[in-house]
């Protein structure tokens, strides 16, 4: 991996066919599957899984212990907090194959997802929105919204820097 435009820890597994942008850093025990696309200057934390057909834009920060499944697209400057969770099937069963039922999830530019938050499949998180730690997002979140709870509800607005602002 010496000639790669990105850096990867020796314990990271990067499958053939993964596309990884210049300046990206991939840390311990992470696994990047074939057909995953990771932009430039991203940080992929320890023990992160990025499935095939996932797209991460530029400057995306993925904290430790996050699994990003097929159907998830994160635009530029997205923050994924430690141990946040994505789903890609609305009604999973171990004994029923539902790969043809994956629902796409879109995380728009600049959005932040807090630690241990869960993002159900098939929704869009708007630009610069903030999902509070431990929240469960079950429906679309508007741009600049601050949402918390289970199910996540809008409690305010944030600016581009993540500061709470008056409604």
C-alpha positions as semicolon CSV with decimal commas, in nm:
position;residue;x (nm);y (nm);z (nm)
1;X;0,000;0,000;0,000
2;X;0,303;0,223;-0,012
3;X;0,209;0,381;-0,347
4;X;-0,152;0,451;-0,257
5;X;-0,271;0,812;-0,232
6;X;-0,433;0,722;0,102
7;X;-0,303;0,579;0,432
8;X;-0,426;0,255;0,585
9;X;-0,320;0,083;0,904
10;X;-0,169;-0,263;0,839
11;X;-0,467;-0,430;1,010
12;X;-0,719;-0,263;0,777
13;X;-0,865;-0,477;0,497
14;X;-0,925;-0,295;0,171
15;X;-1,078;-0,519;-0,095
16;X;-0,988;-0,492;-0,462
17;X;-1,229;-0,262;-0,639
18;X;-1,271;-0,016;-0,352
19;X;-1,215;0,346;-0,456
20;X;-1,043;0,560;-0,195
21;X;-0,953;0,925;-0,240
22;X;-0,628;1,103;-0,180
23;X;-0,543;1,197;0,177
24;X;-0,793;0,955;0,335
25;X;-0,681;0,772;0,650
26;X;-0,815;0,429;0,743
27;X;-0,744;0,304;1,094
28;X;-0,712;-0,028;1,278
29;X;-0,932;-0,329;1,195
30;X;-1,149;-0,148;0,941
31;X;-1,286;-0,326;0,632
32;X;-1,362;-0,152;0,304
33;X;-1,553;-0,375;0,060
34;X;-1,526;-0,383;-0,321
35;X;-1,726;-0,110;-0,499
36;X;-1,723;0,115;-0,191
37;X;-1,636;0,474;-0,280
38;X;-1,463;0,694;-0,026
39;X;-1,372;1,052;-0,114
40;X;-1,066;1,261;-0,041
41;X;-0,937;1,355;0,305
42;X;-1,177;1,127;0,492
43;X;-1,105;0,967;0,827
44;X;-1,225;0,612;0,878
45;X;-1,191;0,522;1,245
46;X;-1,108;0,193;1,412
47;X;-1,332;-0,110;1,349
48;X;-1,538;0,053;1,072
49;X;-1,714;-0,152;0,803
50;X;-1,795;0,009;0,468
51;X;-2,008;-0,214;0,243
52;X;-2,004;-0,235;-0,134
53;X;-2,193;0,044;-0,309
54;X;-2,163;0,280;-0,012
55;X;-2,058;0,629;-0,118
56;X;-1,878;0,867;0,118
57;X;-1,803;1,217;-0,007
58;X;-1,497;1,427;0,071
59;X;-1,389;1,509;0,427
60;X;-1,630;1,257;0,583
61;X;-1,534;1,155;0,938
62;X;-1,644;0,811;1,051
63;X;-1,573;0,746;1,418
64;X;-1,496;0,405;1,572
65;X;-1,729;0,103;1,549
66;X;-1,959;0,221;1,268
67;X;-2,099;-0,016;1,004
68;X;-2,217;0,155;0,686
69;X;-2,434;-0,077;0,478
70;X;-2,522;-0,087;0,107
71;X;-2,760;0,192;0,016
72;X;-2,605;0,460;0,237
73;X;-2,470;0,774;0,070
74;X;-2,297;1,044;0,273
75;X;-2,228;1,373;0,098
76;X;-1,924;1,593;0,174
77;X;-1,834;1,696;0,531
78;X;-2,061;1,444;0,708
79;X;-1,975;1,335;1,063
80;X;-2,072;0,986;1,180
81;X;-2,031;0,956;1,557
82;X;-1,896;0,654;1,743
83;X;-2,108;0,339;1,716
84;X;-2,389;0,503;1,520
85;X;-2,603;0,250;1,335
86;X;-2,748;0,232;0,985
87;X;-3,006;-0,015;0,857
88;X;-3,090;-0,104;0,498
89;X;-3,398;-0,330;0,525
90;X;-3,715;-0,217;0,703
91;X;-3,830;-0,564;0,820
92;X;-3,531;-0,801;0,834
93;X;-3,562;-1,174;0,892
94;X;-3,269;-1,414;0,899
95;X;-3,458;-1,675;0,698
96;X;-3,583;-1,437;0,422
97;X;-3,342;-1,291;0,164
98;X;-3,433;-0,922;0,120
99;X;-3,132;-0,775;-0,062
100;X;-3,367;-0,660;-0,339
101;X;-3,556;-0,455;-0,078
102;X;-3,267;-0,235;0,038
103;X;-3,387;0,120;0,094
104;X;-3,143;0,403;0,019
105;X;-3,039;0,642;0,295
106;X;-2,898;0,986;0,214
107;X;-2,699;1,195;0,459
108;X;-2,666;1,542;0,307
109;X;-2,368;1,778;0,317
110;X;-2,241;1,878;0,659
111;X;-2,487;1,670;0,864
112;X;-2,373;1,518;1,195
113;X;-2,496;1,197;1,354
114;X;-2,424;1,158;1,725
115;X;-2,277;0,861;1,908
116;X;-2,500;0,553;1,924
117;X;-2,772;0,712;1,708
118;X;-2,973;0,481;1,481
119;X;-3,071;0,584;1,129
120;X;-3,350;0,377;0,977
121;X;-3,323;0,307;0,607
122;X;-3,506;0,498;0,337
123;X;-3,473;0,845;0,488
124;X;-3,282;1,163;0,412
125;X;-3,097;1,366;0,673
126;X;-3,087;1,727;0,550
127;X;-2,787;1,956;0,507
128;X;-2,614;2,047;0,833
129;X;-2,879;1,870;1,041
130;X;-2,771;1,727;1,375
131;X;-2,892;1,396;1,514
132;X;-2,840;1,381;1,892
133;X;-2,648;1,098;2,058
134;X;-2,862;0,790;2,110
135;X;-3,147;0,918;1,894
136;X;-3,345;0,701;1,652
137;X;-3,420;0,878;1,322
138;X;-3,729;0,715;1,171
139;X;-3,825;0,979;0,913
140;X;-3,668;1,252;0,700
141;X;-3,489;1,528;0,890
142;X;-3,500;1,882;0,743
143;X;-3,184;2,085;0,680
144;X;-3,035;2,250;0,992
145;X;-3,273;2,062;1,224
146;X;-3,162;1,946;1,568
147;X;-3,335;1,618;1,650
148;X;-3,318;1,402;1,962
149;X;-3,499;1,110;2,122
150;X;-3,668;0,786;2,021
151;X;-3,826;0,845;1,783
152;X;-3,618;1,152;1,701
153;X;-3,812;1,477;1,714
154;X;-3,711;1,827;1,613
155;X;-3,623;2,038;1,918
156;X;-3,453;2,328;1,741
157;X;-3,219;2,443;1,471
158;X;-2,842;2,458;1,433
159;X;-2,617;2,667;1,212
160;X;-2,348;2,535;0,977
161;X;-2,105;2,508;1,269
162;X;-2,348;2,303;1,480
163;X;-2,438;2,584;1,721
164;X;-2,798;2,595;1,837
165;X;-2,984;2,896;1,699
166;X;-3,323;3,058;1,755
167;X;-3,606;2,919;1,543
